[in-house]
Every structure is written in C-alpha cells, then in structure tokens.
Amino acid sequence: MTPAGSSPAQPSPASQAGTAAIPTGWRSRWHPRIGIDRVIASAPAIVQIVVAATASFSFAHYVLGHAAPLLAATVTVSSLGLVRDARPRRVLETVIGMVVGIVIAELIVYVAGIGWWQLGLTLAASLIVARFLSPQPAFAIAAAMQSAIVMVIPVSVPFLRMIDGLVGGVTALLVTALLPRSPLRAVVREGTTLLTAFDGAILTLVQALRRGDPVRAERGLAKARALQGLVDQWRSGIESGSEIARISPFLRRQRSEFHRQERVRHHLDLATRNLRVIGRRVVYLCDDRQPRPIAADLLRELAAGARVISDALEDISYEPAAREAVRAVAGRLDPGLLADRSSAVDQTLIGAMRPLAVDLMTAAGMPADDARAAIPRV
C-alpha cells in the first residue's frame, strides 16, 4: 500500500526496459541496408538483363533495320527477369508464351484491324490458348501482355513484331548460356542458410532438454518445421544452376559441384525430417519439466557436427572432419549402454537420434552402409 498523500512509486529501470517501445511503421519494414543487400544480390541479373536487352534491340534495329523494335527488348527483359531461377527451360517457356501472344495478336490485327473490341478479343484468345498449352499462370500472363503491346502499338509491316519477339527470345537464351549468373555462389549461400537455421532449431531443443522447458521445446519444434521451406528453396536453386551449367561453356566445370550440393541437400532434407521427429518427442518429454542432460549433450554434439558440414559446403576439404565429428557421437547412440543413467523415455529419444546421425554422416560424404555401421547395434 502507498501511504496517503505520497506519490506512487516510480517504475524501476528493469520494468521500463520490459515495456520499451517496439518500432513500428515503415521503418520496421524497410531499411537502406536491406535495399542495398537486395541490389547487390540482384547485380548479376541486372547486368545480364541490360546486356541482353541492349543486344537484342541493337540487332533488330541496326542489322534487321526495324525502326522501333520494342518487343525485342521487352521479350528479353521479361524472359530473364530478376528472379534467380533463370534456368534455360524456364526462359524458353516464357519466350514461347510471349511469342504465342504476339502471333495471336498479329493475326487478329491482320484480319480485323485495331480497336477496343479487337483488344478484348486478342486478350481472350491469348489467355485461352496459353492456358491450354501450359499449366503455368505466368505463361498465360506473358502471352497476354505481349499481345496487348502488339494491339496498342501498331506498325505498317505485318508480323514485324513477331520477328522482334523471336530476336528477343533467342538473345535471352544465348545470354543465359554465355553470360550466366554464377548460380553456385547463391546455391552455397542457400545451403548455409539452411544449416544455420538447422543449428538454431537443434540448439533450442538442447536448451529445452537441459531445463525441462516445454515452451522452448515447442519453439524448437516450430523452428524444425520451418526448415522445409529452406530445403525447397535450396533444391530449386540447385536444379536451376545444374541446368544452366549443362549448356553454359563457362560453368561446365561446376557440374560436379552441383551434384555434390544435391547429395548434401538430399541427406539434409532427410535430417530435417528426422529433426522434426526428435522435436515432437522433446515436446512430449518436457511436459514433466525434468532436465535431461544426457540427451541434451548428445544432441548438442550432433549439432556441432552439422556446423562442420556447413563449412564443407564451400570447401569440400572439411567433409572428412564433418564425418568424424558426427561418427564420434554416433558411436555413443546406444540406448542400452545408457540404461543405468537414463530413463526409458530418454532412451527412446536417444534412439530417435540414430537416423539423424546417419543422415548427417551421409550428407558429409560417407557411404550409407558405412554410416549405418557406425551406429551401435541394438
């Protein structure tokens, strides 16, 4: 109780810190550093688009003699795009979609002329044909956009814009092969991002086991479940880079490295699935709020091995160290040997770590049979 007439006690600095204002508004969603990083990450794509669009426009204008080859540039820019997935197949699909739209528009202009109802007819025909040809929505939108450009910008020579579109599409494909976007660097970065998040999820589960903390256990499981999106993003990058390396004379030496990245990704995909199984068991075990230091130590050491795999993504010479780091832990994953120091439920959790250890060893380059043999038989 506060004495009568006295002023109420002022909140302590700790309580003030606990109620500190949280930044909101546009400043919390945008920062110059974020924009700069985005520009740096897109720099290869920007260079590729500028070179390709300039080359296609110049060829159509100066070599073919077209007065205003707009579609030569727009088809090139739209085909390549700023997305990193500039694989040849995706570029080719986009080019085909845009050429389909141009051809349909040119036919309608040739037969019916230009007007508001011709524009509507052109858009409808382009969207219908494009949706029939491809299940990808972007394919239909690309066709409709180019057909609209043909309708609103007339020329005196029929089908001239179709030639411009073909020039832009061929240029985009050539630049994809001859001026690639160095996809390997981005692929390694995506793998490192996944392993960093993987490490964060494991360490949160380790803290939950050490303290018997159900809240941290739930948080660790949520982090483990969020890993699948990173795995899928990494797979998309590897597929894109592999296809580009297959046709680019400058990236052919990287094809074996893309194969290695895919091998690591495949086994880490399995490891993230097993981590979710472990996370669910940790959530169940932490209901009793009892610390489990033995399981926590084993899981922490597996996390240390996974961190060495992260180093091996960029430098293959780290793979032997990663294999040995995980093998050293795998040899102790015998629930029977720990029976006198752990309960039955702890032994079940330790048993769930065995597949995770196998996946980490195979991700580090160990043959699957050798990885399974490194686990004690039960």
MIMARPA-504857 format. One record per residue (C-alpha): residue in one letter; x, y, z; residue number from 0. Coordinates in steps of 0.1 Angstrom, whole numbers, plus 5000, padded with zeros to 4 digits. Last residue first. Layout:
SITE   code      u      v      w   pos
SITE      A      X      Y      Z   NUM
...
//
This chain:
SITE   code      u      v      w   pos
SITE      V   5207   4473   4695   377
SITE      R   5235   4477   4670   376
SITE      P   5259   4506   4676   375
SITE      I   5257   4532   4647   374
SITE      A   5289   4534   4627   373
SITE      A   5276   4505   4605   372
SITE      R   5248   4527   4593   371
SITE      A   5272   4554   4582   370
SITE      D   5294   4528   4565   369
SITE      D   5264   4514   4545   368
SITE      A   5253   4549   4535   367
SITE      P   5287   4559   4521   366
SITE      M   5301   4589   4540   365
SITE      G   5301   4621   4521   364
SITE      A   5292   4647   4547   363
SITE      A   5255   4644   4540   362
SITE      T   5259   4606   4545   361
SITE      M   5272   4614   4580   360
SITE      L   5244   4638   4588   359
SITE      D   5218   4614   4576   358
SITE      V   5232   4586   4597   357
SITE      A   5233   4608   4628   356
SITE      L   5197   4618   4623   355
SITE      P   5187   4581   4620   354
SITE      R   5203   4575   4654   353
SITE      M   5188   4605   4672   352
SITE      A   5155   4587   4676   351
SITE      G   5171   4561   4697   350
SITE      I   5183   4588   4720   349
SITE      L   5147   4599   4724   348
SITE      T   5136   4564   4732   347
SITE      Q   5164   4560   4757   346
SITE      D   5152   4592   4775   345
SITE      V   5117   4576   4777   344
SITE      A   5132   4545   4793   343
SITE      S   5151   4565   4819   342
SITE      S   5187   4575   4818   341
SITE      R   5219   4567   4836   340
SITE      D   5217   4529   4840   339
SITE      A   5202   4524   4806   338
SITE      L   5229   4544   4788   337
SITE      L   5246   4514   4773   336
SITE      G   5212   4501   4761   335
SITE      P   5202   4534   4744   334
SITE      D   5233   4531   4722   333
SITE      L   5240   4564   4705   332
SITE      R   5276   4566   4717   331
SITE      G   5292   4555   4684   330
SITE      A   5271   4582   4666   329
SITE      V   5288   4610   4686   328
SITE      A   5323   4602   4673   327
SITE      R   5308   4595   4638   326
SITE      V   5293   4630   4637   325
SITE      A   5327   4647   4642   324
SITE      E   5344   4621   4620   323
SITE      R   5322   4628   4591   322
SITE      A   5325   4666   4595   321
SITE      A   5363   4664   4596   320
SITE      P   5363   4643   4564   319
SITE      E   5340   4668   4547   318
SITE      Y   5361   4699   4555   317
SITE      S   5382   4695   4524   316
SITE      I   5350   4701   4503   315
SITE      D   5352   4738   4509   314
SITE      E   5320   4759   4504   313
SITE      L   5295   4733   4516   312
SITE      A   5321   4718   4539   311
SITE      D   5318   4747   4563   310
SITE      S   5281   4739   4568   309
SITE      I   5290   4703   4573   308
SITE      V   5312   4714   4602   307
SITE      R   5282   4730   4617   306
SITE      A   5263   4697   4614   305
SITE      G   5290   4681   4635   304
SITE      A   5285   4706   4663   303
SITE      A   5247   4700   4661   302
SITE      L   5253   4663   4667   301
SITE      E   5274   4673   4697   300
SITE      R   5244   4693   4711   299
SITE      L   5221   4664   4705   298
SITE      L   5243   4641   4726   297
SITE      D   5247   4666   4753   296
SITE      A   5209   4673   4756   295
SITE      A   5202   4636   4757   294
SITE      I   5225   4632   4787   293
SITE      P   5214   4664   4803   292
SITE      R   5177   4656   4806   291
SITE      P   5161   4682   4828   290
SITE      Q   5126   4674   4842   289
SITE      R   5097   4697   4833   288
SITE      D   5073   4667   4831   287
SITE      D   5058   4680   4799   286
SITE      C   5094   4682   4785   285
SITE      L   5092   4646   4773   284
SITE      Y   5063   4653   4749   283
SITE      V   5079   4684   4734   282
SITE      V   5112   4665   4731   281
SITE      R   5095   4637   4713   280
SITE      R   5080   4661   4688   279
SITE      G   5114   4678   4682   278
SITE      I   5130   4644   4676   277
SITE      V   5105   4636   4649   276
SITE      R   5110   4671   4634   275
SITE      L   5148   4665   4635   274
SITE      N   5142   4633   4615   273
SITE      R   5125   4654   4588   272
SITE      T   5154   4679   4589   271
SITE      A   5179   4651   4585   270
SITE      L   5161   4636   4555   269
SITE      D   5163   4670   4538   268
SITE      L   5199   4672   4549   267
SITE      H   5205   4639   4530   266
SITE      H   5191   4653   4498   265
SITE      R   5208   4687   4502   264
SITE      V   5242   4671   4506   263
SITE      R   5238   4650   4475   262
SITE      E   5224   4680   4456   261
SITE      Q   5254   4701   4466   260
SITE      R   5277   4673   4454   259
SITE      H   5259   4671   4420   258
SITE      F   5262   4709   4417   257
SITE      E   5299   4706   4424   256
SITE      S   5302   4680   4396   255
SITE      R   5285   4704   4372   254
SITE      Q   5308   4733   4382   253
SITE      R   5334   4726   4355   252
SITE      R   5306   4731   4329   251
SITE      L   5301   4766   4340   250
SITE      F   5318   4787   4313   249
SITE      P   5306   4765   4284   248
SITE      S   5270   4771   4295   247
SITE      I   5245   4744   4285   246
SITE      R   5247   4719   4314   245
SITE      A   5258   4746   4338   244
SITE      I   5225   4764   4333   243
SITE      E   5205   4732   4340   242
SITE      S   5226   4724   4371   241
SITE      G   5222   4760   4385   240
SITE      S   5184   4759   4382   239
SITE      E   5181   4725   4398   238
SITE      I   5205   4736   4426   237
SITE      G   5185   4768   4432   236
SITE      S   5152   4749   4433   235
SITE      R   5166   4724   4458   234
SITE      W   5178   4752   4480   233
SITE      Q   5144   4768   4481   232
SITE      D   5128   4735   4489   231
SITE      V   5152   4729   4518   230
SITE      L   5146   4765   4531   229
SITE      G   5108   4759   4530   228
SITE      Q   5113   4726   4549   227
SITE      L   5132   4742   4577   226
SITE      A   5101   4759   4593   225
SITE      R   5091   4726   4609   224
SITE      A   5124   4725   4628   223
SITE      K   5119   4761   4641   222
SITE      A   5084   4752   4653   221
SITE      L   5098   4721   4671   220
SITE      G   5124   4743   4688   219
SITE      R   5097   4768   4699   218
SITE      E   5076   4740   4713   217
SITE      A   5106   4726   4732   216
SITE      R   5114   4761   4745   215
SITE      V   5080   4764   4760   214
SITE      P   5082   4729   4774   213
SITE      D   5113   4737   4794   212
SITE      G   5130   4707   4810   211
SITE      R   5160   4729   4815   210
SITE      R   5187   4709   4797   209
SITE      L   5162   4693   4773   208
SITE      A   5147   4727   4763   207
SITE      Q   5181   4742   4758   206
SITE      V   5190   4713   4735   205
SITE      L   5158   4718   4716   204
SITE      T   5167   4754   4710   203
SITE      L   5202   4743   4700   202
SITE      I   5187   4719   4674   201
SITE      A   5165   4746   4658   200
SITE      G   5192   4771   4657   199
SITE      D   5216   4747   4641   198
SITE      F   5190   4738   4614   197
SITE      A   5185   4775   4608   196
SITE      T   5223   4779   4602   195
SITE      L   5223   4748   4581   194
SITE      L   5195   4761   4559   193
SITE      T   5212   4795   4554   192
SITE      T   5245   4777   4545   191
SITE      G   5227   4757   4519   190
SITE      E   5212   4789   4505   189
SITE      R   5246   4806   4504   188
SITE      V   5261   4776   4486   187
SITE      V   5234   4778   4460   186
SITE      A   5239   4816   4456   185
SITE      R   5276   4811   4449   184
SITE      L   5268   4782   4425   183
SITE      P   5244   4803   4404   182
SITE      S   5271   4825   4388   181
SITE      R   5245   4845   4368   180
SITE      P   5253   4831   4334   179
SITE      L   5266   4852   4305   178
SITE      L   5271   4827   4276   177
SITE      A   5243   4802   4284   176
SITE      T   5216   4826   4297   175
SITE      V   5228   4852   4273   174
SITE      L   5221   4829   4244   173
SITE      L   5186   4821   4257   172
SITE      A   5177   4857   4262   171
SITE      T   5190   4866   4227   170
SITE      V   5169   4839   4211   169
SITE      G   5138   4853   4229   168
SITE      G   5145   4889   4220   167
SITE      V   5151   4880   4183   166
SITE      L   5119   4859   4183   165
SITE      G   5099   4888   4197   164
SITE      D   5114   4912   4171   163
SITE      I   5104   4888   4143   162
SITE      M   5069   4886   4157   161
SITE      R   5069   4924   4158   160
SITE      L   5073   4926   4120   159
SITE      F   5043   4903   4115   158
SITE      P   5026   4928   4093   157
SITE      V   5046   4959   4082   156
SITE      S   5029   4993   4090   155
SITE      V   5032   4991   4127   154
SITE      P   5006   4995   4155   153
SITE      I   5014   5000   4192   152
SITE      V   4982   4993   4211   151
SITE      M   4975   4958   4197   150
SITE      V   5010   4945   4197   149
SITE      I   5016   4956   4233   148
SITE      A   4984   4938   4243   147
SITE      S   4996   4906   4227   146
SITE      Q   5028   4909   4246   145
SITE      M   5010   4912   4279   144
SITE      A   4985   4884   4272   143
SITE      A   5013   4859   4263   142
SITE      A   5033   4867   4294   141
SITE      I   5002   4863   4316   140
SITE      A   4994   4829   4301   139
SITE      F   5029   4816   4307   138
SITE      A   5030   4831   4342   137
SITE      P   4999   4810   4351   136
SITE      Q   5018   4778   4345   135
SITE      P   4996   4749   4333   134
SITE      S   5007   4754   4297   133
SITE      L   4993   4750   4262   132
SITE      F   4956   4753   4270   131
SITE      R   4962   4782   4294   130
SITE      A   4982   4799   4266   129
SITE      V   4954   4794   4241   128
SITE      I   4927   4807   4264   127
SITE      L   4948   4837   4276   126
SITE      S   4958   4847   4241   125
SITE      A   4923   4844   4227   124
SITE      A   4908   4865   4255   123
SITE      L   4935   4891   4252   122
SITE      T   4931   4893   4215   121
SITE      L   4893   4895   4216   120
SITE      G   4894   4923   4241   119
SITE      L   4919   4942   4220   118
SITE      Q   4899   4937   4189   117
SITE      W   4869   4950   4208   116
SITE      W   4887   4982   4216   115
SITE      G   4902   4987   4182   114
SITE      I   4929   4976   4158   113
SITE      G   4924   4957   4125   112
SITE      A   4902   4926   4120   111
SITE      V   4923   4902   4098   110
SITE      Y   4959   4915   4101   109
SITE      V   4954   4928   4136   108
SITE      I   4939   4895   4147   107
SITE      L   4968   4875   4132   106
SITE      E   4994   4898   4148   105
SITE      A   4977   4895   4181   104
SITE      I   4977   4857   4180   103
SITE      V   5014   4857   4169   102
SITE      I   5025   4881   4196   101
SITE      G   5007   4861   4224   100
SITE      V   5023   4829   4212    99
SITE      V   5057   4846   4211    98
SITE      M   5052   4857   4247    97
SITE      G   5044   4822   4259    96
SITE      I   5072   4806   4239    95
SITE      V   5097   4831   4254    94
SITE      T   5085   4823   4289    93
SITE      E   5088   4786   4283    92
SITE      L   5123   4791   4269    91
SITE      V   5134   4811   4300    90
SITE      R   5120   4784   4323    89
SITE      R   5138   4757   4304    88
SITE      P   5171   4777   4302    87
SITE      R   5172   4782   4340    86
SITE      A   5168   4818   4351    85
SITE      D   5157   4809   4386    84
SITE      R   5174   4839   4402    83
SITE      V   5143   4860   4398    82
SITE      L   5151   4894   4382    81
SITE      G   5135   4885   4349    80
SITE      L   5151   4867   4320    79
SITE      S   5121   4862   4297    78
SITE      S   5105   4896   4306    77
SITE      V   5136   4915   4298    76
SITE      T   5143   4898   4266    75
SITE      V   5107   4900   4254    74
SITE      T   5106   4937   4263    73
SITE      A   5138   4944   4243    72
SITE      A   5130   4927   4210    71
SITE      L   5093   4938   4215    70
SITE      L   5102   4974   4212    69
SITE      P   5120   4971   4178    68
SITE      A   5114   5007   4168    67
SITE      A   5127   5013   4132    66
SITE      H   5135   4977   4122    65
SITE      G   5166   4976   4100    64
SITE      L   5174   4939   4106    63
SITE      V   5210   4947   4115    62
SITE      Y   5208   4981   4131    61
SITE      H   5174   4979   4148    60
SITE      A   5168   4942   4154    59
SITE      F   5204   4936   4164    58
SITE      S   5206   4967   4186    57
SITE      F   5174   4959   4204    56
SITE      S   5186   4923   4210    55
SITE      A   5220   4934   4223    54
SITE      T   5206   4961   4246    53
SITE      A   5181   4937   4261    52
SITE      A   5207   4910   4266    51
SITE      V   5234   4933   4281    50
SITE      V   5209   4951   4305    49
SITE      I   5192   4918   4315    48
SITE      Q   5225   4900   4323    47
SITE      V   5239   4930   4342    46
SITE      I   5207   4932   4363    45
SITE      A   5207   4895   4370    44
SITE      P   5243   4896   4382    43
SITE      A   5235   4927   4404    42
SITE      S   5204   4911   4420    41
SITE      A   5222   4901   4453    40
SITE      I   5239   4935   4454    39
SITE      V   5206   4954   4449    38
SITE      R   5189   4934   4476    37
SITE      D   5217   4940   4500    36
SITE      I   5215   4977   4493    35
SITE      G   5177   4977   4499    34
SITE      I   5181   4958   4532    33
SITE      R   5208   4983   4543    32
SITE      P   5185   5012   4535    31
SITE      H   5159   4999   4559    30
SITE      W   5123   4989   4553    29
SITE      R   5097   4971   4573    28
SITE      S   5104   4985   4608    27
SITE      R   5109   5020   4594    26
SITE      W   5075   5018   4576    25
SITE      G   5055   5016   4608    24
SITE      T   5065   5000   4640    23
SITE      P   5095   5001   4664    22
SITE      I   5087   4984   4697    21
SITE      A   5085   5007   4727    20
SITE      A   5101   4995   4759    19
SITE      T   5079   4978   4784    18
SITE      G   5104   4954   4798    17
SITE      A   5130   4982   4798    16
SITE      Q   5107   5003   4820    15
SITE      S   5103   4974   4843    14
SITE      A   5141   4970   4846    13
SITE      P   5145   5007   4851    12
SITE      S   5121   5006   4881    11
SITE      P   5087   5021   4879    10
SITE      Q   5082   5051   4900     9
SITE      A   5064   5046   4933     8
SITE      P   5031   5064   4937     7
SITE      S   5033   5099   4953     6
SITE      S   5026   5102   4989     5
SITE      G   4994   5118   5003     4
SITE      A   4982   5086   5019     3
SITE      P   5009   5059   5022     2
SITE      T   5012   5035   4993     1
SITE      M   5000   5000   5000     0
//
